[in-house]
Amino acid sequence: MEKIDGLTGLTNKIAARLATKPEIFVIHPAELRILRSMSDQDLRAFAAENGWRVVRRLGGRQIEFYNDAGTRASM
């Protein structure tokens, strides 16, 4: 996966939120632009690398991240 501007900051934001809450809904246009620039396969790999599960909702107005216990157990 190539280096994407803003991805590191967004990763930190998602990680901080998922440390205290079970999910995060990314709805900010600038954040969505970063995530939409990734292919579906890259986005799922990005989430799995961090122990998360990703869900793209129909219509594309939000992308959801959840802690994935199955991924964390295999780490």
mmCIF file of the N, C-alpha and C atoms, coordinates in Angstrom:
data_MODEL
# 
_entry.id   MODEL 
# 
loop_
_atom_site.group_PDB 
_atom_site.id 
_atom_site.type_symbol 
_atom_site.label_atom_id 
_atom_site.label_alt_id 
_atom_site.label_comp_id 
_atom_site.label_asym_id 
_atom_site.label_entity_id 
_atom_site.label_seq_id 
_atom_site.pdbx_PDB_ins_code 
_atom_site.Cartn_x 
_atom_site.Cartn_y 
_atom_site.Cartn_z 
_atom_site.occupancy 
_atom_site.B_iso_or_equiv 
_atom_site.pdbx_formal_charge 
_atom_site.auth_seq_id 
_atom_site.auth_comp_id 
_atom_site.auth_asym_id 
_atom_site.auth_atom_id 
_atom_site.pdbx_PDB_model_num 
ATOM 1   N N  . MET A 1 1  ? 0.854   -1.172  0.000  1.00 0.00 ? 1  MET A N  1 
ATOM 2   C CA . MET A 1 1  ? 0.000   0.000   0.000  1.00 0.00 ? 1  MET A CA 1 
ATOM 3   C C  . MET A 1 1  ? 0.898   1.233   0.000  1.00 0.00 ? 1  MET A C  1 
ATOM 4   N N  . GLU A 1 2  ? 0.636   2.154   -0.900 1.00 0.00 ? 2  GLU A N  1 
ATOM 5   C CA . GLU A 1 2  ? 1.441   3.365   -1.005 1.00 0.00 ? 2  GLU A CA 1 
ATOM 6   C C  . GLU A 1 2  ? 1.133   4.334   0.130  1.00 0.00 ? 2  GLU A C  1 
ATOM 7   N N  . LYS A 1 3  ? 2.044   5.258   0.358  1.00 0.00 ? 3  LYS A N  1 
ATOM 8   C CA . LYS A 1 3  ? 1.888   6.260   1.417  1.00 0.00 ? 3  LYS A CA 1 
ATOM 9   C C  . LYS A 1 3  ? 0.816   7.264   0.999  1.00 0.00 ? 3  LYS A C  1 
ATOM 10  N N  . ILE A 1 4  ? -0.181  7.464   1.846  1.00 0.00 ? 4  ILE A N  1 
ATOM 11  C CA . ILE A 1 4  ? -1.283  8.381   1.569  1.00 0.00 ? 4  ILE A CA 1 
ATOM 12  C C  . ILE A 1 4  ? -1.216  9.519   2.571  1.00 0.00 ? 4  ILE A C  1 
ATOM 13  N N  . ASP A 1 5  ? -1.243  10.767  2.065  1.00 0.00 ? 5  ASP A N  1 
ATOM 14  C CA . ASP A 1 5  ? -1.207  11.938  2.946  1.00 0.00 ? 5  ASP A CA 1 
ATOM 15  C C  . ASP A 1 5  ? -2.398  11.925  3.892  1.00 0.00 ? 5  ASP A C  1 
ATOM 16  N N  . GLY A 1 6  ? -2.130  12.136  5.161  1.00 0.00 ? 6  GLY A N  1 
ATOM 17  C CA . GLY A 1 6  ? -3.188  12.220  6.158  1.00 0.00 ? 6  GLY A CA 1 
ATOM 18  C C  . GLY A 1 6  ? -3.585  10.898  6.775  1.00 0.00 ? 6  GLY A C  1 
ATOM 19  N N  . LEU A 1 7  ? -3.093  9.794   6.228  1.00 0.00 ? 7  LEU A N  1 
ATOM 20  C CA . LEU A 1 7  ? -3.504  8.486   6.736  1.00 0.00 ? 7  LEU A CA 1 
ATOM 21  C C  . LEU A 1 7  ? -2.972  8.224   8.141  1.00 0.00 ? 7  LEU A C  1 
ATOM 22  N N  . THR A 1 8  ? -1.772  8.692   8.434  1.00 0.00 ? 8  THR A N  1 
ATOM 23  C CA . THR A 1 8  ? -1.194  8.478   9.767  1.00 0.00 ? 8  THR A CA 1 
ATOM 24  C C  . THR A 1 8  ? -2.028  9.176   10.835 1.00 0.00 ? 8  THR A C  1 
ATOM 25  N N  . GLY A 1 9  ? -2.397  10.417  10.576 1.00 0.00 ? 9  GLY A N  1 
ATOM 26  C CA . GLY A 1 9  ? -3.223  11.156  11.532 1.00 0.00 ? 9  GLY A CA 1 
ATOM 27  C C  . GLY A 1 9  ? -4.589  10.525  11.712 1.00 0.00 ? 9  GLY A C  1 
ATOM 28  N N  . LEU A 1 10 ? -5.177  10.080  10.611 1.00 0.00 ? 10 LEU A N  1 
ATOM 29  C CA . LEU A 1 10 ? -6.482  9.433   10.679 1.00 0.00 ? 10 LEU A CA 1 
ATOM 30  C C  . LEU A 1 10 ? -6.387  8.105   11.426 1.00 0.00 ? 10 LEU A C  1 
ATOM 31  N N  . THR A 1 11 ? -5.302  7.374   11.213 1.00 0.00 ? 11 THR A N  1 
ATOM 32  C CA . THR A 1 11 ? -5.080  6.118   11.936 1.00 0.00 ? 11 THR A CA 1 
ATOM 33  C C  . THR A 1 11 ? -5.020  6.369   13.436 1.00 0.00 ? 11 THR A C  1 
ATOM 34  N N  . ASN A 1 12 ? -4.289  7.410   13.831 1.00 0.00 ? 12 ASN A N  1 
ATOM 35  C CA . ASN A 1 12 ? -4.182  7.750   15.253 1.00 0.00 ? 12 ASN A CA 1 
ATOM 36  C C  . ASN A 1 12 ? -5.534  8.145   15.837 1.00 0.00 ? 12 ASN A C  1 
ATOM 37  N N  . LYS A 1 13 ? -6.327  8.886   15.071 1.00 0.00 ? 13 LYS A N  1 
ATOM 38  C CA . LYS A 1 13 ? -7.652  9.306   15.537 1.00 0.00 ? 13 LYS A CA 1 
ATOM 39  C C  . LYS A 1 13 ? -8.565  8.096   15.731 1.00 0.00 ? 13 LYS A C  1 
ATOM 40  N N  . ILE A 1 14 ? -8.563  7.190   14.759 1.00 0.00 ? 14 ILE A N  1 
ATOM 41  C CA . ILE A 1 14 ? -9.397  5.991   14.848 1.00 0.00 ? 14 ILE A CA 1 
ATOM 42  C C  . ILE A 1 14 ? -8.954  5.135   16.030 1.00 0.00 ? 14 ILE A C  1 
ATOM 43  N N  . ALA A 1 15 ? -7.648  4.950   16.192 1.00 0.00 ? 15 ALA A N  1 
ATOM 44  C CA . ALA A 1 15 ? -7.123  4.131   17.291 1.00 0.00 ? 15 ALA A CA 1 
ATOM 45  C C  . ALA A 1 15 ? -7.496  4.720   18.646 1.00 0.00 ? 15 ALA A C  1 
ATOM 46  N N  . ALA A 1 16 ? -7.396  6.042   18.775 1.00 0.00 ? 16 ALA A N  1 
ATOM 47  C CA . ALA A 1 16 ? -7.741  6.689   20.046 1.00 0.00 ? 16 ALA A CA 1 
ATOM 48  C C  . ALA A 1 16 ? -9.217  6.510   20.367 1.00 0.00 ? 16 ALA A C  1 
ATOM 49  N N  . ARG A 1 17 ? -10.065 6.632   19.367 1.00 0.00 ? 17 ARG A N  1 
ATOM 50  C CA . ARG A 1 17 ? -11.503 6.480   19.586 1.00 0.00 ? 17 ARG A CA 1 
ATOM 51  C C  . ARG A 1 17 ? -11.857 5.027   19.923 1.00 0.00 ? 17 ARG A C  1 
ATOM 52  N N  . LEU A 1 18 ? -11.255 4.090   19.206 1.00 0.00 ? 18 LEU A N  1 
ATOM 53  C CA . LEU A 1 18 ? -11.562 2.679   19.451 1.00 0.00 ? 18 LEU A CA 1 
ATOM 54  C C  . LEU A 1 18 ? -10.960 2.167   20.755 1.00 0.00 ? 18 LEU A C  1 
ATOM 55  N N  . ALA A 1 19 ? -10.059 2.920   21.340 1.00 0.00 ? 19 ALA A N  1 
ATOM 56  C CA . ALA A 1 19 ? -9.513  2.546   22.646 1.00 0.00 ? 19 ALA A CA 1 
ATOM 57  C C  . ALA A 1 19 ? -10.539 2.758   23.750 1.00 0.00 ? 19 ALA A C  1 
ATOM 58  N N  . THR A 1 20 ? -11.522 3.644   23.502 1.00 0.00 ? 20 THR A N  1 
ATOM 59  C CA . THR A 1 20 ? -12.519 3.947   24.530 1.00 0.00 ? 20 THR A CA 1 
ATOM 60  C C  . THR A 1 20 ? -13.943 3.602   24.117 1.00 0.00 ? 20 THR A C  1 
ATOM 61  N N  . LYS A 1 21 ? -14.201 3.481   22.830 1.00 0.00 ? 21 LYS A N  1 
ATOM 62  C CA . LYS A 1 21 ? -15.547 3.201   22.321 1.00 0.00 ? 21 LYS A CA 1 
ATOM 63  C C  . LYS A 1 21 ? -15.503 1.981   21.408 1.00 0.00 ? 21 LYS A C  1 
ATOM 64  N N  . PRO A 1 22 ? -16.640 1.307   21.221 1.00 0.00 ? 22 PRO A N  1 
ATOM 65  C CA . PRO A 1 22 ? -16.628 0.103   20.381 1.00 0.00 ? 22 PRO A CA 1 
ATOM 66  C C  . PRO A 1 22 ? -16.610 0.382   18.877 1.00 0.00 ? 22 PRO A C  1 
ATOM 67  N N  . GLU A 1 23 ? -16.956 1.622   18.469 1.00 0.00 ? 23 GLU A N  1 
ATOM 68  C CA . GLU A 1 23 ? -16.990 1.926   17.043 1.00 0.00 ? 23 GLU A CA 1 
ATOM 69  C C  . GLU A 1 23 ? -16.687 3.395   16.807 1.00 0.00 ? 23 GLU A C  1 
ATOM 70  N N  . ILE A 1 24 ? -16.333 3.699   15.559 1.00 0.00 ? 24 ILE A N  1 
ATOM 71  C CA . ILE A 1 24 ? -16.174 5.082   15.124 1.00 0.00 ? 24 ILE A CA 1 
ATOM 72  C C  . ILE A 1 24 ? -16.778 5.187   13.734 1.00 0.00 ? 24 ILE A C  1 
ATOM 73  N N  . PHE A 1 25 ? -17.526 6.252   13.512 1.00 0.00 ? 25 PHE A N  1 
ATOM 74  C CA . PHE A 1 25 ? -18.133 6.526   12.215 1.00 0.00 ? 25 PHE A CA 1 
ATOM 75  C C  . PHE A 1 25 ? -17.378 7.693   11.596 1.00 0.00 ? 25 PHE A C  1 
ATOM 76  N N  . VAL A 1 26 ? -16.710 7.449   10.486 1.00 0.00 ? 26 VAL A N  1 
ATOM 77  C CA . VAL A 1 26 ? -15.977 8.501   9.794  1.00 0.00 ? 26 VAL A CA 1 
ATOM 78  C C  . VAL A 1 26 ? -16.947 9.161   8.826  1.00 0.00 ? 26 VAL A C  1 
ATOM 79  N N  . ILE A 1 27 ? -17.258 10.448  9.083  1.00 0.00 ? 27 ILE A N  1 
ATOM 80  C CA . ILE A 1 27 ? -18.216 11.160  8.240  1.00 0.00 ? 27 ILE A CA 1 
ATOM 81  C C  . ILE A 1 27 ? -17.668 12.487  7.720  1.00 0.00 ? 27 ILE A C  1 
ATOM 82  N N  . HIS A 1 28 ? -16.515 12.917  8.225  1.00 0.00 ? 28 HIS A N  1 
ATOM 83  C CA . HIS A 1 28 ? -15.944 14.194  7.789  1.00 0.00 ? 28 HIS A CA 1 
ATOM 84  C C  . HIS A 1 28 ? -15.459 14.055  6.345  1.00 0.00 ? 28 HIS A C  1 
ATOM 85  N N  . PRO A 1 29 ? -15.814 15.017  5.474  1.00 0.00 ? 29 PRO A N  1 
ATOM 86  C CA . PRO A 1 29 ? -15.456 14.896  4.053  1.00 0.00 ? 29 PRO A CA 1 
ATOM 87  C C  . PRO A 1 29 ? -13.961 14.704  3.788  1.00 0.00 ? 29 PRO A C  1 
ATOM 88  N N  . ALA A 1 30 ? -13.103 15.409  4.518  1.00 0.00 ? 30 ALA A N  1 
ATOM 89  C CA . ALA A 1 30 ? -11.660 15.264  4.291  1.00 0.00 ? 30 ALA A CA 1 
ATOM 90  C C  . ALA A 1 30 ? -11.181 13.865  4.678  1.00 0.00 ? 30 ALA A C  1 
ATOM 91  N N  . GLU A 1 31 ? -11.729 13.327  5.760  1.00 0.00 ? 31 GLU A N  1 
ATOM 92  C CA . GLU A 1 31 ? -11.352 11.982  6.195  1.00 0.00 ? 31 GLU A CA 1 
ATOM 93  C C  . GLU A 1 31 ? -11.889 10.934  5.229  1.00 0.00 ? 31 GLU A C  1 
ATOM 94  N N  . LEU A 1 32 ? -13.122 11.133  4.768  1.00 0.00 ? 32 LEU A N  1 
ATOM 95  C CA . LEU A 1 32 ? -13.693 10.199  3.795  1.00 0.00 ? 32 LEU A CA 1 
ATOM 96  C C  . LEU A 1 32 ? -12.888 10.201  2.501  1.00 0.00 ? 32 LEU A C  1 
ATOM 97  N N  . ARG A 1 33 ? -12.402 11.371  2.087  1.00 0.00 ? 33 ARG A N  1 
ATOM 98  C CA . ARG A 1 33 ? -11.610 11.479  0.868  1.00 0.00 ? 33 ARG A CA 1 
ATOM 99  C C  . ARG A 1 33 ? -10.353 10.614  0.976  1.00 0.00 ? 33 ARG A C  1 
ATOM 100 N N  . ILE A 1 34 ? -9.718  10.626  2.139  1.00 0.00 ? 34 ILE A N  1 
ATOM 101 C CA . ILE A 1 34 ? -8.516  9.807   2.348  1.00 0.00 ? 34 ILE A CA 1 
ATOM 102 C C  . ILE A 1 34 ? -8.862  8.327   2.222  1.00 0.00 ? 34 ILE A C  1 
ATOM 103 N N  . LEU A 1 35 ? -9.936  7.909   2.884  1.00 0.00 ? 35 LEU A N  1 
ATOM 104 C CA . LEU A 1 35 ? -10.308 6.493   2.878  1.00 0.00 ? 35 LEU A CA 1 
ATOM 105 C C  . LEU A 1 35 ? -10.837 6.046   1.521  1.00 0.00 ? 35 LEU A C  1 
ATOM 106 N N  . ARG A 1 36 ? -11.547 6.922   0.812  1.00 0.00 ? 36 ARG A N  1 
ATOM 107 C CA . ARG A 1 36 ? -12.068 6.566   -0.509 1.00 0.00 ? 36 ARG A CA 1 
ATOM 108 C C  . ARG A 1 36 ? -10.967 6.450   -1.549 1.00 0.00 ? 36 ARG A C  1 
ATOM 109 N N  . SER A 1 37 ? -9.811  7.081   -1.283 1.00 0.00 ? 37 SER A N  1 
ATOM 110 C CA . SER A 1 37 ? -8.706  6.992   -2.237 1.00 0.00 ? 37 SER A CA 1 
ATOM 111 C C  . SER A 1 37 ? -8.076  5.596   -2.224 1.00 0.00 ? 37 SER A C  1 
ATOM 112 N N  . MET A 1 38 ? -8.418  4.793   -1.222 1.00 0.00 ? 38 MET A N  1 
ATOM 113 C CA . MET A 1 38 ? -7.895  3.430   -1.105 1.00 0.00 ? 38 MET A CA 1 
ATOM 114 C C  . MET A 1 38 ? -8.870  2.452   -1.757 1.00 0.00 ? 38 MET A C  1 
ATOM 115 N N  . SER A 1 39 ? -8.327  1.400   -2.357 1.00 0.00 ? 39 SER A N  1 
ATOM 116 C CA . SER A 1 39 ? -9.201  0.359   -2.895 1.00 0.00 ? 39 SER A CA 1 
ATOM 117 C C  . SER A 1 39 ? -9.854  -0.381  -1.724 1.00 0.00 ? 39 SER A C  1 
ATOM 118 N N  . ASP A 1 40 ? -10.906 -1.113  -2.017 1.00 0.00 ? 40 ASP A N  1 
ATOM 119 C CA . ASP A 1 40 ? -11.592 -1.861  -0.963 1.00 0.00 ? 40 ASP A CA 1 
ATOM 120 C C  . ASP A 1 40 ? -10.646 -2.869  -0.316 1.00 0.00 ? 40 ASP A C  1 
ATOM 121 N N  . GLN A 1 41 ? -9.839  -3.512  -1.131 1.00 0.00 ? 41 GLN A N  1 
ATOM 122 C CA . GLN A 1 41 ? -8.879  -4.498  -0.615 1.00 0.00 ? 41 GLN A CA 1 
ATOM 123 C C  . GLN A 1 41 ? -7.849  -3.821  0.292  1.00 0.00 ? 41 GLN A C  1 
ATOM 124 N N  . ASP A 1 42 ? -7.339  -2.657  -0.115 1.00 0.00 ? 42 ASP A N  1 
ATOM 125 C CA . ASP A 1 42 ? -6.364  -1.930  0.707  1.00 0.00 ? 42 ASP A CA 1 
ATOM 126 C C  . ASP A 1 42 ? -6.987  -1.450  2.010  1.00 0.00 ? 42 ASP A C  1 
ATOM 127 N N  . LEU A 1 43 ? -8.241  -0.994  1.944  1.00 0.00 ? 43 LEU A N  1 
ATOM 128 C CA . LEU A 1 43 ? -8.918  -0.512  3.145  1.00 0.00 ? 43 LEU A CA 1 
ATOM 129 C C  . LEU A 1 43 ? -9.125  -1.654  4.143  1.00 0.00 ? 43 LEU A C  1 
ATOM 130 N N  . ARG A 1 44 ? -9.528  -2.817  3.652  1.00 0.00 ? 44 ARG A N  1 
ATOM 131 C CA . ARG A 1 44 ? -9.708  -3.970  4.538  1.00 0.00 ? 44 ARG A CA 1 
ATOM 132 C C  . ARG A 1 44 ? -8.369  -4.433  5.129  1.00 0.00 ? 44 ARG A C  1 
ATOM 133 N N  . ALA A 1 45 ? -7.311  -4.387  4.324  1.00 0.00 ? 45 ALA A N  1 
ATOM 134 C CA . ALA A 1 45 ? -5.980  -4.759  4.822  1.00 0.00 ? 45 ALA A CA 1 
ATOM 135 C C  . ALA A 1 45 ? -5.505  -3.755  5.871  1.00 0.00 ? 45 ALA A C  1 
ATOM 136 N N  . PHE A 1 46 ? -5.743  -2.474  5.636  1.00 0.00 ? 46 PHE A N  1 
ATOM 137 C CA . PHE A 1 46 ? -5.395  -1.420  6.591  1.00 0.00 ? 46 PHE A CA 1 
ATOM 138 C C  . PHE A 1 46 ? -6.103  -1.661  7.917  1.00 0.00 ? 46 PHE A C  1 
ATOM 139 N N  . ALA A 1 47 ? -7.391  -1.970  7.853  1.00 0.00 ? 47 ALA A N  1 
ATOM 140 C CA . ALA A 1 47 ? -8.162  -2.223  9.073  1.00 0.00 ? 47 ALA A CA 1 
ATOM 141 C C  . ALA A 1 47 ? -7.644  -3.473  9.787  1.00 0.00 ? 47 ALA A C  1 
ATOM 142 N N  . ALA A 1 48 ? -7.399  -4.534  9.047  1.00 0.00 ? 48 ALA A N  1 
ATOM 143 C CA . ALA A 1 48 ? -6.929  -5.785  9.656  1.00 0.00 ? 48 ALA A CA 1 
ATOM 144 C C  . ALA A 1 48 ? -5.560  -5.615  10.310 1.00 0.00 ? 48 ALA A C  1 
ATOM 145 N N  . GLU A 1 49 ? -4.683  -4.832  9.693  1.00 0.00 ? 49 GLU A N  1 
ATOM 146 C CA . GLU A 1 49 ? -3.352  -4.584  10.270 1.00 0.00 ? 49 GLU A CA 1 
ATOM 147 C C  . GLU A 1 49 ? -3.449  -3.934  11.645 1.00 0.00 ? 49 GLU A C  1 
ATOM 148 N N  . ASN A 1 50 ? -4.509  -3.164  11.845 1.00 0.00 ? 50 ASN A N  1 
ATOM 149 C CA . ASN A 1 50 ? -4.690  -2.442  13.102 1.00 0.00 ? 50 ASN A CA 1 
ATOM 150 C C  . ASN A 1 50 ? -5.652  -3.142  14.058 1.00 0.00 ? 50 ASN A C  1 
ATOM 151 N N  . GLY A 1 51 ? -6.146  -4.323  13.674 1.00 0.00 ? 51 GLY A N  1 
ATOM 152 C CA . GLY A 1 51 ? -7.055  -5.068  14.537 1.00 0.00 ? 51 GLY A CA 1 
ATOM 153 C C  . GLY A 1 51 ? -8.480  -4.544  14.505 1.00 0.00 ? 51 GLY A C  1 
ATOM 154 N N  . TRP A 1 52 ? -8.867  -3.966  13.369 1.00 0.00 ? 52 TRP A N  1 
ATOM 155 C CA . TRP A 1 52 ? -10.197 -3.393  13.218 1.00 0.00 ? 52 TRP A CA 1 
ATOM 156 C C  . TRP A 1 52 ? -10.957 -4.122  12.119 1.00 0.00 ? 52 TRP A C  1 
ATOM 157 N N  . ARG A 1 53 ? -12.250 -3.875  12.101 1.00 0.00 ? 53 ARG A N  1 
ATOM 158 C CA . ARG A 1 53 ? -13.127 -4.332  11.016 1.00 0.00 ? 53 ARG A CA 1 
ATOM 159 C C  . ARG A 1 53 ? -13.713 -3.081  10.397 1.00 0.00 ? 53 ARG A C  1 
ATOM 160 N N  . VAL A 1 54 ? -13.836 -3.044  9.091  1.00 0.00 ? 54 VAL A N  1 
ATOM 161 C CA . VAL A 1 54 ? -14.345 -1.858  8.402  1.00 0.00 ? 54 VAL A CA 1 
ATOM 162 C C  . VAL A 1 54 ? -15.641 -2.200  7.686  1.00 0.00 ? 54 VAL A C  1 
ATOM 163 N N  . VAL A 1 55 ? -16.582 -1.248  7.695  1.00 0.00 ? 55 VAL A N  1 
ATOM 164 C CA . VAL A 1 55 ? -17.862 -1.399  7.001  1.00 0.00 ? 55 VAL A CA 1 
ATOM 165 C C  . VAL A 1 55 ? -18.108 -0.129  6.208  1.00 0.00 ? 55 VAL A C  1 
ATOM 166 N N  . ARG A 1 56 ? -18.308 -0.285  4.905  1.00 0.00 ? 56 ARG A N  1 
ATOM 167 C CA . ARG A 1 56 ? -18.704 0.852   4.065  1.00 0.00 ? 56 ARG A CA 1 
ATOM 168 C C  . ARG A 1 56 ? -20.212 0.780   3.914  1.00 0.00 ? 56 ARG A C  1 
ATOM 169 N N  . ARG A 1 57 ? -20.880 1.831   4.276  1.00 0.00 ? 57 ARG A N  1 
ATOM 170 C CA . ARG A 1 57 ? -22.335 1.857   4.161  1.00 0.00 ? 57 ARG A CA 1 
ATOM 171 C C  . ARG A 1 57 ? -22.747 2.279   2.758  1.00 0.00 ? 57 ARG A C  1 
ATOM 172 N N  . LEU A 1 58 ? -23.902 1.762   2.328  1.00 0.00 ? 58 LEU A N  1 
ATOM 173 C CA . LEU A 1 58 ? -24.441 2.082   1.021  1.00 0.00 ? 58 LEU A CA 1 
ATOM 174 C C  . LEU A 1 58 ? -24.648 3.585   0.914  1.00 0.00 ? 58 LEU A C  1 
ATOM 175 N N  . GLY A 1 59 ? -24.263 4.157   -0.175 1.00 0.00 ? 59 GLY A N  1 
ATOM 176 C CA . GLY A 1 59 ? -24.386 5.591   -0.353 1.00 0.00 ? 59 GLY A CA 1 
ATOM 177 C C  . GLY A 1 59 ? -23.079 6.315   -0.091 1.00 0.00 ? 59 GLY A C  1 
ATOM 178 N N  . GLY A 1 60 ? -22.175 5.679   0.642  1.00 0.00 ? 60 GLY A N  1 
ATOM 179 C CA . GLY A 1 60 ? -20.847 6.221   0.845  1.00 0.00 ? 60 GLY A CA 1 
ATOM 180 C C  . GLY A 1 60 ? -20.732 7.438   1.729  1.00 0.00 ? 60 GLY A C  1 
ATOM 181 N N  . ARG A 1 61 ? -21.747 7.732   2.534  1.00 0.00 ? 61 ARG A N  1 
ATOM 182 C CA . ARG A 1 61 ? -21.680 8.917   3.383  1.00 0.00 ? 61 ARG A CA 1 
ATOM 183 C C  . ARG A 1 61 ? -20.923 8.680   4.674  1.00 0.00 ? 61 ARG A C  1 
ATOM 184 N N  . GLN A 1 62 ? -20.630 7.430   4.979  1.00 0.00 ? 62 GLN A N  1 
ATOM 185 C CA . GLN A 1 62 ? -19.836 7.138   6.168  1.00 0.00 ? 62 GLN A CA 1 
ATOM 186 C C  . GLN A 1 62 ? -19.137 5.795   6.014  1.00 0.00 ? 62 GLN A C  1 
ATOM 187 N N  . ILE A 1 63 ? -18.015 5.694   6.697  1.00 0.00 ? 63 ILE A N  1 
ATOM 188 C CA . ILE A 1 63 ? -17.267 4.445   6.781  1.00 0.00 ? 63 ILE A CA 1 
ATOM 189 C C  . ILE A 1 63 ? -17.104 4.161   8.260  1.00 0.00 ? 63 ILE A C  1 
ATOM 190 N N  . GLU A 1 64 ? -17.406 2.935   8.658  1.00 0.00 ? 64 GLU A N  1 
ATOM 191 C CA . GLU A 1 64 ? -17.395 2.580   10.077 1.00 0.00 ? 64 GLU A CA 1 
ATOM 192 C C  . GLU A 1 64 ? -16.226 1.649   10.375 1.00 0.00 ? 64 GLU A C  1 
ATOM 193 N N  . PHE A 1 65 ? -15.619 1.854   11.541 1.00 0.00 ? 65 PHE A N  1 
ATOM 194 C CA . PHE A 1 65 ? -14.565 0.977   12.026 1.00 0.00 ? 65 PHE A CA 1 
ATOM 195 C C  . PHE A 1 65 ? -14.986 0.425   13.371 1.00 0.00 ? 65 PHE A C  1 
ATOM 196 N N  . TYR A 1 66 ? -14.717 -0.861  13.575 1.00 0.00 ? 66 TYR A N  1 
ATOM 197 C CA . TYR A 1 66 ? -15.023 -1.546  14.827 1.00 0.00 ? 66 TYR A CA 1 
ATOM 198 C C  . TYR A 1 66 ? -13.790 -2.311  15.273 1.00 0.00 ? 66 TYR A C  1 
ATOM 199 N N  . ASN A 1 67 ? -13.640 -2.495  16.576 1.00 0.00 ? 67 ASN A N  1 
ATOM 200 C CA . ASN A 1 67 ? -12.610 -3.401  17.072 1.00 0.00 ? 67 ASN A CA 1 
ATOM 201 C C  . ASN A 1 67 ? -12.989 -4.805  16.642 1.00 0.00 ? 67 ASN A C  1 
ATOM 202 N N  . ASP A 1 68 ? -12.041 -5.563  16.149 1.00 0.00 ? 68 ASP A N  1 
ATOM 203 C CA . ASP A 1 68 ? -12.291 -6.922  15.683 1.00 0.00 ? 68 ASP A CA 1 
ATOM 204 C C  . ASP A 1 68 ? -11.575 -7.895  16.607 1.00 0.00 ? 68 ASP A C  1 
ATOM 205 N N  . ALA A 1 69 ? -12.320 -8.505  17.507 1.00 0.00 ? 69 ALA A N  1 
ATOM 206 C CA . ALA A 1 69 ? -11.738 -9.415  18.495 1.00 0.00 ? 69 ALA A CA 1 
ATOM 207 C C  . ALA A 1 69 ? -11.055 -10.606 17.825 1.00 0.00 ? 69 ALA A C  1 
ATOM 208 N N  . GLY A 1 70 ? -11.584 -11.083 16.726 1.00 0.00 ? 70 GLY A N  1 
ATOM 209 C CA . GLY A 1 70 ? -10.984 -12.207 16.020 1.00 0.00 ? 70 GLY A CA 1 
ATOM 210 C C  . GLY A 1 70 ? -9.607  -11.876 15.483 1.00 0.00 ? 70 GLY A C  1 
ATOM 211 N N  . THR A 1 71 ? -9.446  -10.683 14.971 1.00 0.00 ? 71 THR A N  1 
ATOM 212 C CA . THR A 1 71 ? -8.150  -10.248 14.456 1.00 0.00 ? 71 THR A CA 1 
ATOM 213 C C  . THR A 1 71 ? -7.163  -10.066 15.584 1.00 0.00 ? 71 THR A C  1 
ATOM 214 N N  . ARG A 1 72 ? -7.609  -9.483  16.682 1.00 0.00 ? 72 ARG A N  1 
ATOM 215 C CA . ARG A 1 72 ? -6.725  -9.230  17.820 1.00 0.00 ? 72 ARG A CA 1 
ATOM 216 C C  . ARG A 1 72 ? -6.272  -10.545 18.465 1.00 0.00 ? 72 ARG A C  1 
ATOM 217 N N  . ALA A 1 73 ? -7.137  -11.557 18.471 1.00 0.00 ? 73 ALA A N  1 
ATOM 218 C CA . ALA A 1 73 ? -6.788  -12.833 19.090 1.00 0.00 ? 73 ALA A CA 1 
ATOM 219 C C  . ALA A 1 73 ? -5.671  -13.537 18.317 1.00 0.00 ? 73 ALA A C  1 
ATOM 220 N N  . SER A 1 74 ? -5.631  -13.333 17.008 1.00 0.00 ? 74 SER A N  1 
ATOM 221 C CA . SER A 1 74 ? -4.624  -14.001 16.186 1.00 0.00 ? 74 SER A CA 1 
ATOM 222 C C  . SER A 1 74 ? -3.301  -13.247 16.142 1.00 0.00 ? 74 SER A C  1 
ATOM 223 N N  . MET A 1 75 ? -3.232  -12.062 16.714 1.00 0.00 ? 75 MET A N  1 
ATOM 224 C CA . MET A 1 75 ? -2.001  -11.256 16.694 1.00 0.00 ? 75 MET A CA 1 
ATOM 225 C C  . MET A 1 75 ? -0.993  -11.779 17.665 1.00 0.00 ? 75 MET A C  1 
# 
